[in-house]
Amino acid sequence: MFNQILIYSLIFSLSMHSQTIFDFNEGSNFKDWIVIDDVVMGGKSSGSFEIDENGNGVFKGDISLENNGGFSSVRHNVGKVVATPNASICLVIKGDGKEYQFRIKENTDDYYSFIYSFTTNNQWQEIEIPLKDMYPSFRGKKLNQPNFSGNHFEQITFLIANKKNEQFKLTIDKIFLK
């Protein structure tokens, strides 16, 4: 009995110290999630974003290296999410065994993003991303600036760019800050 109480207290405590950024479900408004592919630079990759029958967000498509292409992304402006550099973003996702990037922008009009790469494993998993480990990058080049140390961010992005022709599928259940 004591162990049960301890477990419930821990779960309650963890839930009290997290902030939902986006929780997908059947009623989710996903129209504000914008797909941006390499076609903006002449490439031929094609991504899409939708809600599946289970209410999860699904980012999927085809990456093509034709015409110097090779990426697809989906982004969402989240308003101003207040965070300390010691916080972490947690992703509850199911991928296809491929590597993805999770990106944030401190301000939506910044020209660069802070990036963290992760590999999926074909299973549901929770990826924890320490904000302080996110490095600044612009057009695939790491910038000579410090890692994220701000007190907020306004945009989140998922991106795939593995330098090969491939199909991809990333299912997203929840994104939260802890």
C-alpha positions as CSV (number, residue, x, y, z in Angstrom):
1,M,0.0,0.0,0.0
2,F,2.8,2.4,0.9
3,N,4.5,1.7,-2.5
4,Q,1.3,2.5,-4.3
5,I,0.9,5.8,-2.5
6,L,4.5,6.7,-3.2
7,I,4.1,5.9,-6.9
8,Y,0.9,8.0,-7.2
9,S,2.6,10.9,-5.3
10,L,5.5,10.8,-7.7
11,I,3.3,10.7,-10.8
12,F,1.2,13.6,-9.4
13,S,4.4,15.6,-8.5
14,L,5.9,15.1,-12.0
15,S,2.6,16.1,-13.7
16,M,2.5,19.3,-11.5
17,H,6.0,20.3,-12.8
18,S,5.3,20.0,-16.5
19,Q,3.7,22.3,-19.0
20,T,1.9,20.9,-22.1
21,I,3.1,22.5,-25.3
22,F,0.8,20.4,-27.6
23,D,-1.3,17.3,-26.9
24,F,-2.7,15.7,-30.0
25,N,-6.1,14.2,-30.0
26,E,-9.1,13.7,-32.3
27,G,-10.2,17.3,-31.8
28,S,-6.8,18.9,-32.3
29,N,-6.6,21.9,-34.5
30,F,-3.6,21.0,-36.6
31,K,-4.1,23.7,-39.3
32,D,-1.5,25.9,-37.6
33,W,1.2,23.2,-38.2
34,I,3.0,24.2,-41.4
35,V,5.0,21.9,-43.7
36,I,8.0,23.3,-45.3
37,D,10.0,21.2,-47.8
38,D,13.1,21.8,-49.8
39,V,10.8,22.9,-52.7
40,V,11.4,26.4,-51.3
41,M,14.9,26.0,-52.7
42,G,14.1,24.0,-55.8
43,G,14.1,20.5,-54.3
44,K,11.5,17.8,-54.8
45,S,10.8,16.4,-51.3
46,S,7.3,16.2,-50.2
47,G,5.9,16.1,-46.6
48,S,2.5,16.2,-45.1
49,F,0.9,16.5,-41.7
50,E,-2.4,15.1,-40.5
51,I,-4.2,13.6,-37.5
52,D,-4.6,9.8,-37.6
53,E,-7.5,7.7,-36.4
54,N,-6.0,7.6,-32.9
55,G,-5.8,11.4,-32.6
56,N,-2.0,11.5,-33.1
57,G,-0.2,14.0,-35.3
58,V,1.5,12.3,-38.3
59,F,4.4,13.9,-40.2
60,K,5.2,11.8,-43.2
61,G,6.4,12.0,-46.8
62,D,9.3,11.4,-49.2
63,I,12.7,12.9,-49.2
64,S,14.4,13.5,-52.5
65,L,18.0,14.6,-53.2
66,E,17.1,15.8,-56.7
67,N,17.9,19.5,-57.4
68,N,20.1,19.7,-54.3
69,G,17.1,18.9,-52.1
70,G,16.9,16.7,-49.0
71,F,14.7,17.9,-46.2
72,S,11.1,18.2,-45.0
73,S,9.9,19.9,-41.9
74,V,6.7,20.8,-40.0
75,R,6.6,23.8,-37.6
76,H,4.2,25.3,-35.2
77,N,4.2,28.7,-33.5
78,V,3.4,28.0,-29.8
79,G,3.1,31.6,-28.5
80,K,5.6,32.5,-25.8
81,V,6.5,29.4,-23.8
82,V,8.4,30.5,-20.7
83,A,11.3,28.1,-19.9
84,T,14.6,28.1,-18.0
85,P,17.7,26.8,-19.7
86,N,17.6,23.9,-17.2
87,A,14.2,22.8,-18.4
88,S,13.7,19.9,-20.9
89,I,11.3,19.4,-23.7
90,C,9.8,15.9,-23.8
91,L,8.4,14.3,-27.0
92,V,6.1,11.3,-26.9
93,I,6.6,9.9,-30.4
94,K,6.8,6.8,-32.5
95,G,9.2,7.0,-35.4
96,D,10.4,4.7,-38.2
97,G,14.0,4.1,-37.0
98,K,15.3,7.2,-38.7
99,E,17.0,10.3,-37.3
100,Y,15.1,13.6,-36.9
101,Q,15.8,17.0,-35.5
102,F,13.7,18.9,-33.0
103,R,14.2,22.6,-33.3
104,I,13.1,25.7,-31.4
105,K,13.3,29.4,-32.2
106,E,13.5,31.8,-29.3
107,N,11.6,34.3,-31.4
108,T,9.6,33.4,-34.5
109,D,11.5,35.9,-36.6
110,D,15.0,34.7,-35.6
111,Y,17.0,33.5,-38.7
112,Y,18.5,30.5,-36.8
113,S,17.1,27.7,-34.7
114,F,18.3,25.7,-31.8
115,I,18.6,22.0,-32.7
116,Y,18.7,18.6,-31.1
117,S,18.9,15.4,-33.1
118,F,17.3,12.1,-32.0
119,T,16.9,8.7,-33.4
120,T,13.6,6.8,-33.3
121,N,13.3,3.1,-32.7
122,N,10.0,2.0,-34.3
123,Q,8.4,1.9,-30.8
124,W,6.6,4.5,-28.7
125,Q,9.2,6.4,-26.8
126,E,9.7,9.5,-24.7
127,I,12.6,11.6,-25.9
128,E,13.8,14.1,-23.3
129,I,15.7,17.1,-24.7
130,P,17.6,19.4,-22.3
131,L,17.2,22.9,-23.6
132,K,20.8,23.7,-22.7
133,D,21.9,21.0,-25.1
134,M,20.2,22.6,-28.1
135,Y,22.8,24.3,-30.3
136,P,22.3,27.2,-32.8
137,S,22.3,26.4,-36.5
138,F,21.3,28.1,-39.7
139,R,20.9,26.2,-43.0
140,G,22.6,23.1,-41.7
141,K,25.6,24.9,-40.3
142,K,26.4,25.1,-36.6
143,L,26.8,28.7,-35.5
144,N,29.6,29.9,-33.3
145,Q,27.3,31.0,-30.5
146,P,26.3,29.5,-27.2
147,N,23.7,26.8,-26.8
148,F,20.1,27.8,-25.8
149,S,20.2,29.9,-22.7
150,G,17.0,32.0,-23.1
151,N,14.0,32.3,-21.0
152,H,11.4,31.4,-23.6
153,F,10.8,30.1,-27.1
154,E,8.0,30.7,-29.6
155,Q,8.3,28.1,-32.4
156,I,8.9,24.3,-32.5
157,T,9.8,22.3,-35.6
158,F,10.4,18.6,-36.5
159,L,12.8,18.2,-39.5
160,I,14.2,15.2,-41.4
161,A,17.4,15.6,-43.5
162,N,19.5,12.5,-43.6
163,K,21.2,13.1,-46.9
164,K,19.4,10.2,-48.7
165,N,16.3,9.5,-50.7
166,E,13.8,7.9,-48.2
167,Q,10.3,7.8,-47.0
168,F,9.6,8.8,-43.5
169,K,6.8,8.8,-40.9
170,L,6.9,10.3,-37.4
171,T,3.8,10.0,-35.2
172,I,3.5,12.5,-32.4
173,D,1.3,12.1,-29.3
174,K,2.4,14.9,-26.9
175,I,5.1,17.6,-26.5
176,F,5.6,19.0,-23.0
177,L,8.1,21.0,-21.0
178,K,9.5,19.9,-17.7
